[in-house]
Amino acid sequence: MTIDRASNSSRGEKHPALSRGTTQTGVRLYNERLVLSLIRLHGQLPKAEVAKLTGLSAQTVSVIVRQLEADGLLKRRTPQRGKVGQPLVPFELDPDGAYAIGLKVGRRSGDLMLLDLAGEVRRTIHKPYSFPTPGELIAFVTSGVEDLVSDLSAPQRLRISGLGIAAPFELWNWEDEVGARHDVLASWKDFDLAGEIGKLFDWPVYFCNDASAACAAELLFGKGRELRDYAYFYLGYFIGGGVVLNGSLYLGHTGNAGALGSFPVTSPDGKPVQLISMASFNVLERAILKSGGDPEALWRDPNDWSGVGAPLDDWIHAAAPGIASAAAGVMSVLDCAAVVIDGAMPKNMRSRLVDAVRSAILQVNMQGISPFPVIEGTIGADARAMGAASLPLFDNFIINRNVLFKEQD
């Protein structure tokens, strides 16, 4: 995964709890990451299986696993008995071995998340807003991070490996659609978000596009465990997406690969438009406002839209054909195993949308395009913050998943 870093350090440089205290070679670090990544992918593995999958000698694996266990990154599970010979002792990631913080910056809400090494969400803080100024966002991060880590002991805080940021590129753009004041939007144009946040903490700070971060979360913690290739649509204030090829997030030459919101589609009245104008939540927000409803219901709690009402039905009916057309277009080029749809919305609404997209695809001219499944994502509203938090963990402990499959072929 390609990511931007406002600051960075080799493992343990700023984090004594993660440091060996000895000089390590690149091969040793690579092998450690390989072992950690394989155990993460499989959930738990005994040393004999790790040796089989990696091709490393049993002695080498034993030394690596022993060191990772001493570092608090791996822990033993109950021995597997009932077989001939000594019982096999499986190892799994120690959730307390490392932590990372994720920040999602949206146009209508912000989120902070504390993620552990095993990928479990320890705590989240959600903050709805109309559209933040840079100062308001920095204030949210400053107070929110302290609240987020307040339950961690001093030794645990030393195991925080970094802070990842997931934010839209060009927050100052789309003025007509966003509806924020011009001066507020303009204040973001020359604001170095990652750099300013980097001044607040000693941790390395990482930056990634928000939709790409959501796709990374699905890759690491969701459908990516089952699928090596897929096109990913993520619905937020604006719809975006990502592309996973050969088990890796593909960002493209400029980082805009998977910018599926820009995909050209046809509107219900026959006009050429981009998908973003048909299948984004800002369209739903305007419809709710026009009907006299409360559009803030979309952002107060992304898991409860019980008060949205009839505009939601109309929005699904209008959005599904656009997503279906874009999905067919993407699959005609990439021929992935599936299309995955997720978003900052309740699970029942996601299911309804996916069902509507499946129905809409039946109306698309699919001649020359192989049939493909359309499936639900698994993470939902937390995907962007989780993807952001995964960036430090990925950089410090995880190897490119493509390598894992090569090792097992």
KELUMGU-482306 format. One line per field, with one value per residue (C-alpha): residue in one letter; x, y, z. Coordinates in steps of 0.2 Angstrom, whole numbers. Layout:
REM residues N
type [A  ...]
east [X  ...]
north [Y  ...]
up [Z  ...]
***
This chain:
REM residues 409
type [M  T  I  D  R  A  S  N  S  S  R  G  E  K  H  P  A  L  S  R  G  T  T  Q  T  G  V  R  L  Y  N  E  R  L  V  L  S  L  I  R  L  H  G  Q  L  P  K  A  E  V  A  K  L  T  G  L  S  A  Q  T  V  S  V  I  V  R  Q  L  E  A  D  G  L  L  K  R  R  T  P  Q  R  G  K  V  G  Q  P  L  V  P  F  E  L  D  P  D  G  A  Y  A  I  G  L  K  V  G  R  R  S  G  D  L  M  L  L  D  L  A  G  E  V  R  R  T  I  H  K  P  Y  S  F  P  T  P  G  E  L  I  A  F  V  T  S  G  V  E  D  L  V  S  D  L  S  A  P  Q  R  L  R  I  S  G  L  G  I  A  A  P  F  E  L  W  N  W  E  D  E  V  G  A  R  H  D  V  L  A  S  W  K  D  F  D  L  A  G  E  I  G  K  L  F  D  W  P  V  Y  F  C  N  D  A  S  A  A  C  A  A  E  L  L  F  G  K  G  R  E  L  R  D  Y  A  Y  F  Y  L  G  Y  F  I  G  G  G  V  V  L  N  G  S  L  Y  L  G  H  T  G  N  A  G  A  L  G  S  F  P  V  T  S  P  D  G  K  P  V  Q  L  I  S  M  A  S  F  N  V  L  E  R  A  I  L  K  S  G  G  D  P  E  A  L  W  R  D  P  N  D  W  S  G  V  G  A  P  L  D  D  W  I  H  A  A  A  P  G  I  A  S  A  A  A  G  V  M  S  V  L  D  C  A  A  V  V  I  D  G  A  M  P  K  N  M  R  S  R  L  V  D  A  V  R  S  A  I  L  Q  V  N  M  Q  G  I  S  P  F  P  V  I  E  G  T  I  G  A  D  A  R  A  M  G  A  A  S  L  P  L  F  D  N  F  I  I  N  R  N  V  L  F  K  E  Q  D]
east [0  7  4  10  19  20  33  39  52  59  51  55  64  51  42  53  40  42  61  73  88  98  103  92  95  82  80  76  63  56  54  46  33  30  27  16  6  3  -3  -14  -21  -25  -30  -18  -4  8  27  27  14  22  38  28  20  36  49  60  68  60  74  73  54  57  69  58  42  51  57  40  32  45  41  23  17  12  4  2  -15  -20  -10  -19  -19  -25  -12  4  19  20  5  6  5  -3  1  -10  -7  -7  -20  -10  6  3  -11  -14  -26  -37  -44  -58  -61  -78  -88  -102  -93  -76  -71  -57  -53  -41  -37  -26  -14  -27  -38  -51  -59  -55  -65  -72  -77  -90  -92  -105  -103  -109  -92  -77  -63  -46  -45  -61  -54  -37  -47  -57  -41  -32  -46  -52  -36  -33  -50  -47  -31  -37  -40  -22  -8  8  17  2  3  21  14  5  13  6  -9  -17  -28  -42  -48  -55  -43  -46  -58  -60  -68  -86  -92  -110  -113  -106  -115  -101  -96  -83  -70  -71  -68  -54  -45  -42  -33  -16  -18  -6  -18  -5  9  -1  -7  11  16  4  11  27  19  22  7  1  -11  -23  -38  -54  -62  -45  -43  -61  -56  -40  -50  -61  -45  -37  -52  -67  -70  -51  -49  -59  -56  -40  -48  -63  -70  -76  -89  -90  -105  -102  -106  -99  -98  -80  -71  -56  -48  -40  -29  -20  -23  -16  -24  -21  -19  -13  -1  -8  -17  -34  -37  -54  -61  -77  -88  -81  -87  -98  -116  -133  -145  -164  -167  -154  -141  -122  -117  -104  -110  -106  -121  -133  -127  -120  -127  -127  -141  -151  -147  -155  -170  -173  -171  -183  -196  -195  -186  -170  -155  -144  -151  -139  -124  -129  -128  -124  -131  -148  -158  -175  -181  -176  -192  -198  -183  -173  -184  -183  -164  -161  -172  -162  -145  -145  -145  -130  -120  -125  -120  -103  -100  -103  -91  -77  -79  -78  -60  -54  -64  -63  -70  -84  -91  -92  -103  -102  -105  -108  -126  -136  -134  -152  -151  -135  -144  -158  -146  -136  -152  -158  -141  -142  -159  -153  -139  -152  -157  -139  -132  -120  -115  -97  -95  -94  -107  -101  -108  -112  -110  -111  -95  -93  -87  -99  -97  -81  -72  -63  -57  -52  -43  -34  -29  -22  -9  3  0  3  19  26  20  12  19  11  -3  3  19  9  0  17  24  9  8]
north [0  17  30  48  51  67  59  42  31  14  1  6  22  32  18  9  -4  -10  -9  -24  -15  -23  -20  -30  -34  -31  -50  -52  -39  -45  -63  -56  -46  -62  -72  -59  -57  -75  -77  -62  -69  -86  -81  -93  -105  -117  -115  -130  -123  -106  -115  -125  -109  -98  -111  -105  -118  -124  -117  -100  -99  -105  -91  -78  -83  -84  -66  -60  -68  -59  -43  -45  -46  -65  -75  -94  -102  -119  -133  -144  -162  -178  -181  -192  -183  -167  -156  -142  -124  -112  -93  -78  -59  -52  -38  -28  -29  -13  0  13  28  32  49  50  68  70  84  81  71  66  50  45  26  16  0  -14  -26  -39  -27  -25  -8  -3  14  26  45  52  70  77  95  105  108  111  124  118  125  116  100  101  105  89  79  87  83  68  58  61  55  40  34  38  20  15  13  22  6  3  21  17  4  16  14  29  40  38  50  47  62  67  75  93  96  114  108  105  121  121  103  105  121  127  145  150  156  140  129  141  139  121  124  128  119  105  93  79  91  101  85  78  93  87  70  60  46  45  52  44  51  42  46  42  30  21  19  11  -1  -5  -9  -21  -29  -31  -35  -40  -47  -46  -62  -71  -61  -57  -45  -34  -17  -7  6  16  28  43  62  58  41  35  18  8  -7  -22  -32  -48  -45  -28  -10  -3  16  20  33  48  39  41  23  18  36  28  43  51  36  43  37  42  51  46  60  54  66  61  64  57  44  56  66  51  40  51  55  73  70  61  76  88  77  76  95  98  86  96  82  83  80  79  62  55  61  60  41  32  16  23  31  28  46  48  42  42  51  36  25  37  39  20  19  33  28  9  11  22  10  -4  4  10  -8  -16  -3  -7  -25  -24  -18  -27  -43  -44  -58  -47  -29  -25  -11  -3  14  25  18  6  -12  -14  0  -7  -23  -14  -4  -20  -29  -14  -14  -32  -29  -14  -24  -35  -20  -16  -23  -36  -43  -47  -45  -60  -61  -55  -55  -39  -42  -32  -25  -29  -14  0  17  13  8  25  27  9  10  25  16  2  12  13  -6  -10  0  -7  -25  -31  -37  -35  -48  -52  -59  -71  -79  -81  -90  -102  -106]
up [0  -4  9  13  29  38  48  51  60  59  71  89  86  95  104  116  120  101  101  102  109  95  77  66  47  34  31  50  49  33  41  57  46  36  52  59  43  40  58  56  40  47  64  73  67  76  72  61  50  49  43  30  23  23  18  33  43  59  69  61  64  82  85  77  86  102  100  94  109  121  112  117  98  99  112  114  113  121  114  101  108  101  88  87  95  105  105  93  101  90  91  88  88  105  104  117  107  97  95  82  80  65  61  48  42  33  27  39  53  60  69  80  83  93  85  92  83  81  72  86  88  106  106  94  96  83  80  68  62  47  40  51  50  52  69  75  67  76  93  90  87  102  115  106  106  124  128  116  125  143  148  142  155  152  145  134  127  122  111  100  83  74  69  52  43  31  22  5  -7  -10  5  -1  -18  -23  -15  -22  -17  1  5  17  17  4  17  27  12  6  23  19  3  10  26  29  40  42  46  59  67  67  78  92  95  95  84  65  55  39  26  14  4  14  1  -2  17  18  4  14  29  19  12  29  40  29  12  8  18  5  -12  -20  -33  -31  -36  -20  -19  -3  0  11  8  -9  -16  -19  -20  -22  -32  -25  -37  -32  -14  -14  -14  -31  -30  -48  -54  -45  -31  -39  -45  -39  -39  -44  -40  -56  -67  -81  -80  -87  -76  -76  -88  -101  -97  -95  -77  -65  -52  -38  -43  -42  -28  -14  2  -1  -14  0  12  0  -3  15  17  3  11  27  36  47  36  52  55  42  52  70  70  54  61  64  50  57  55  37  29  11  3  7  -4  -18  -16  -17  -32  -41  -35  -39  -58  -58  -47  -58  -73  -66  -59  -76  -83  -70  -72  -91  -89  -73  -73  -54  -43  -36  -33  -15  -9  8  16  32  33  43  39  34  22  14  11  3  -8  -13  -18  -28  -37  -41  -49  -58  -66  -74  -85  -90  -107  -101  -118  -117  -98  -87  -74  -57  -39  -30  -11  4  13  31  41  37  45  54  38  34  52  53  37  43  59  49  41  55  59  40  40  56  56  40  24  7  6  -12  -5  7  -8  -17  -2  -2  -20]
***
